């Protein structure tokens, strides 16, 4: 896991304390962010879309994911932007989550 790659963002977290990631999503185009992670280290506790722009032709906003870190260490969290009609991801976002024990 290389934190020095330009497309990798580092986040700090604490075991048992919720961590939220928000990603812009244009559902008009059929976009949807899909998380890829180790379920032993991170547990998805909330997956919600908050629409900020909506009318007859447009629906876009923030896709909000909440995870509960379960184990200390550095864990990779990757999001793939999927389109309903494509087999491959159009884009991706990569996060390295540095999780520490509470109180340390």
Beta strands, then each sheet from edge to edge (+ up, - down):
strand 1: 8-14
strand 2: 18-26
strand 3: 31-36
strand 4: 42-54
strand 5: 59-69
strand 6: 73-83
strand 7: 91-100
sheet 1: 1+ 7+ 6- 3+
sheet 2: 2+ 5- 4+
end
